[in-house]
Amino acid sequence: MSGRRRDRVRGRGDQGQVAFEFVGMLPYILLILVAVWQCVLTGYAYSLVGNAADEAARAGALHGPEACETAGLKHISVGWDAPKVTCTPSGNLYKTTATVNLRVLFPGFDIGVPITGHGGSLNEQEED
């Protein structure tokens, strides 16, 4: 009887091992999730400023510099600090640059790294 009891006691030695390993890996899992989220946020910022620059260039090519800046800022979400749209007519081409500061993890935590997008459109304004 004592031999069977000893086998049962030895068999319980692995209980809780999975939970212990999960707790040990949890910081690494969270770190990977944070890194993936930051990559998604950075990609979204590039997409956002690229679209804003393109829309600003189209509006500027049709209606002039005032419409250019307004259209560019309209296409940048409210949660981004220091949005800036620069419009430059250059001969037959209307060039724009849109810039926002990169966020870290969530809106409101700005580290001051600029994300810039460029756009261009043929100038369609009538010259006097």
C-alpha positions, 0 to 999 in steps of 0.5 A: 500500500505504501508503494501506491501512495508514493506513486500518487504523491509523485504524480501530483508534482506537476500540478500548477505547472501550466499556471506558473509558466503562464504567469512567467510568460504574461509580461512577454505576451503583454509586451508583444501586444503593446508592440503590435498596437504601436505598429498599428497606430504608426501605420494608421498615422501614416495612412491618415496624413497621406490621405489628408495631404492628397485631399488637401492637394485636390482641394487646393488645385480646384479652389486655392490655398484657403480651401487646401488647408481647410480640406487637409485639416478636415481629414485629420482626426481630432485626437491628433495633436499639432496637425499641420497642412502646408500648401504650395502651388508650384507651376502646374503642380499643387503640392501639399504636406500634412504632418501630425505628431506620433502617439505612443499607445493612446491619444494624449501621449505625444512624444513629438516625433513627426509623421509626414505625408505628401500629396500632389495634384495638377493645378486646375485654377484659372490664371488671370 
